[in-house]
Amino acid sequence: MILVLGPGGTVGRRVAARLRATGSEVRPASRSAAVRFDWAEPGTWTAALTGVTAMFLMAPDGVPVDAAFVDLAARSGVRRAVLLSSRSIETMGDARLLSAEQAVRDGGAEWTVVRADWFAQNFDEGFLRPAVDAGTVAIPVGGVRQTFVDAGDIAAVAVAALTGDGHAGATYEVTGPEALSFGEACAIVGTAAGREVRFDGTAGAYASAMTAFGVPSAQIDRDVAAFAALAAAGDSAPQDTVERVTGHPPKRFADYAAGASW
Ligand SMILES: NC(=O)c1ccc[n+]([C@@H]2O[C@H](COP(=O)([O-])OP(=O)(O)OC[C@H]3O[C@@H](n4cnc5c(N)ncnc54)[C@H](OP(=O)(O)O)[C@@H]3O)[C@@H](O)[C@H]2O)c1
């Protein structure tokens, strides 16, 4: 039995579907799933773990991965944990995901950390969709290139680590096959969507957009500093992880965009 957290999320949904397709027994668990699991309610944890031998661990942005849950899982018989994390967390000072990784490494089960780059699906299913629809995406990273990765490829790597051997103790950097600037990615989305999608990489545009969403100014300042550190680190380099772990090449961003609904 494989526990899948975040089963309604961009990656967890694909992990659950792929596990089912390969014949694994899957237990999706979240606040709204049939098996209730809430990171904020330890009383929901034990039932979610009953009979589980492996788990896909994730927490949405802003929610910590509680080390007490990871410990409880190992004591309940979970032998393998695969954590969804992110690239560049040291550069961006992401204390939440750094402690999540530490909790999993210290947690007593075999572990694999999946450090994904920017999800391609941010543009159609994720937090960038309203900006895409409005015609301007604003992220204060200028022209730095990132290796946008398809969520299906992230899920495929996670499923390989959940169901196959040889992944224990690995921290996988999971990327798409090419590095693109946000400007280039927006142009590709615009072509696929049949309308103009502009990119503004300045801190001012980001601050205006976030202020309009009601994000507090202290949070905006922290985000701008983290994005500036990311941009200063320079272009991301594509990794061969998807092909090495799954046997198939990662999806190109243009192919993702052509297949998405706009
Ligand atoms: N976006 C990116 O480019 C990117 C890149 C690398 C890494 N990441 C990381 O990936 C993670 C987000 O992944 P995602 O986008 O696939 O998921 P997501 O959409 O952020 O998560 C949604 C899922 O989490 C569940 N959920 C929400 N609050 C919960 C709670 N308190 N307890 C238990 N479950 C809860 C939701 O179900 P219910 O509402 O039913 O609870 C839903 O299934 C974050 O840690 C992020 O830092 C993101």
The ligand as a Tripos MOL2 file, in Angstrom:
@<TRIPOS>MOLECULE
LIG
   48    52     1     0     0
SMALL
NO_CHARGES

@<TRIPOS>ATOM
      1 N1          5.3460   25.0010   -8.4140 N.am      1 LIG1
      2 C1          6.6150   24.7290   -8.6560 C.2       1 LIG1
      3 O1          7.1890   25.1310   -9.6700 O.2       1 LIG1
      4 C2          7.3880   23.8730   -7.6830 C.ar      1 LIG1
      5 C3          8.6800   23.4470   -8.0280 C.ar      1 LIG1
      6 C4          9.3760   22.6050   -7.1470 C.ar      1 LIG1
      7 C5          8.7890   22.2090   -5.9510 C.ar      1 LIG1
      8 N2          7.5320   22.6640   -5.6360 N.ar      1 LIG1
      9 C6          6.9440   22.2260   -4.3550 C.3       1 LIG1
     10 O2          5.9110   21.3100   -4.6370 O.3       1 LIG1
     11 C7          4.9220   21.3880   -3.6030 C.3       1 LIG1
     12 C8          3.5640   21.6670   -4.2210 C.3       1 LIG1
     13 O3          3.2110   20.5800   -5.0440 O.3       1 LIG1
     14 P1          1.8580   20.5720   -5.9120 P.3       1 LIG1
     15 O4          1.8020   21.8590   -6.6680 O.co2     1 LIG1
     16 O5          1.8250   19.2790   -6.6160 O.co2     1 LIG1
     17 O6          0.7270   20.5350   -4.8170 O.3       1 LIG1
     18 P2         -0.3170   21.6630   -4.3780 P.3       1 LIG1
     19 O7         -1.2190   21.9140   -5.5090 O.co2     1 LIG1
     20 O8          0.4130   22.7740   -3.7340 O.co2     1 LIG1
     21 O9         -1.0810   20.8740   -3.1920 O.3       1 LIG1
     22 C9         -2.3980   20.5990   -3.2080 C.3       1 LIG1
     23 C10        -2.6400   19.2720   -2.4780 C.3       1 LIG1
     24 O10        -2.2700   19.4000   -1.0940 O.3       1 LIG1
     25 C11        -3.3820   19.0230   -0.2880 C.3       1 LIG1
     26 N3         -3.3390   19.8260    0.9420 N.ar      1 LIG1
     27 C12        -3.4780   21.1570    1.0630 C.ar      1 LIG1
     28 N4         -3.3700   21.5300    2.3640 N.ar      1 LIG1
     29 C13        -3.1680   20.3860    3.0760 C.ar      1 LIG1
     30 C14        -2.9820   20.1010    4.4660 C.ar      1 LIG1
     31 N5         -2.9930   21.0580    5.4020 N.pl3     1 LIG1
     32 N6         -2.7850   18.8110    4.8360 N.ar      1 LIG1
     33 C15        -2.7870   17.8140    3.9170 C.ar      1 LIG1
     34 N7         -2.9410   18.0140    2.6040 N.ar      1 LIG1
     35 C16        -3.1370   19.2910    2.1790 C.ar      1 LIG1
     36 C17        -4.5870   19.3320   -1.1540 C.3       1 LIG1
     37 O11        -5.7060   18.5440   -0.8200 O.3       1 LIG1
     38 P3         -6.8470   19.0500    0.1960 P.3       1 LIG1
     39 O12        -7.1730   20.4450   -0.1760 O.co2     1 LIG1
     40 O13        -7.9180   18.0450    0.0050 O.co2     1 LIG1
     41 O14        -6.2020   18.9380    1.5640 O.co2     1 LIG1
     42 C18        -4.0830   18.9020   -2.5370 C.3       1 LIG1
     43 O15        -4.2110   17.5040   -2.7000 O.3       1 LIG1
     44 C19         5.3490   22.5060   -2.6560 C.3       1 LIG1
     45 O16         6.0750   21.9660   -1.5710 O.3       1 LIG1
     46 C20         6.2870   23.3270   -3.5500 C.3       1 LIG1
     47 O17         7.2460   24.0640   -2.8020 O.3       1 LIG1
     48 C21         6.8150   23.4610   -6.4670 C.ar      1 LIG1
@<TRIPOS>BOND
     1     1     2 1
     2     2     3 2
     3     2     4 1
     4     4     5 ar
     5     4    48 ar
     6     5     6 ar
     7     6     7 ar
     8     7     8 ar
     9     8     9 1
    10     8    48 ar
    11     9    10 1
    12     9    46 1
    13    10    11 1
    14    11    12 1
    15    11    44 1
    16    12    13 1
    17    13    14 1
    18    14    15 2
    19    14    16 1
    20    14    17 1
    21    17    18 1
    22    18    19 2
    23    18    20 1
    24    18    21 1
    25    21    22 1
    26    22    23 1
    27    23    24 1
    28    23    42 1
    29    24    25 1
    30    25    26 1
    31    25    36 1
    32    26    27 ar
    33    26    35 ar
    34    27    28 ar
    35    28    29 ar
    36    29    30 ar
    37    29    35 ar
    38    30    31 1
    39    30    32 ar
    40    32    33 ar
    41    33    34 ar
    42    34    35 ar
    43    36    37 1
    44    36    42 1
    45    37    38 1
    46    38    39 2
    47    38    40 1
    48    38    41 1
    49    42    43 1
    50    44    45 1
    51    44    46 1
    52    46    47 1
@<TRIPOS>SUBSTRUCTURE
     1 LIG1         1 GROUP 0 **** ****
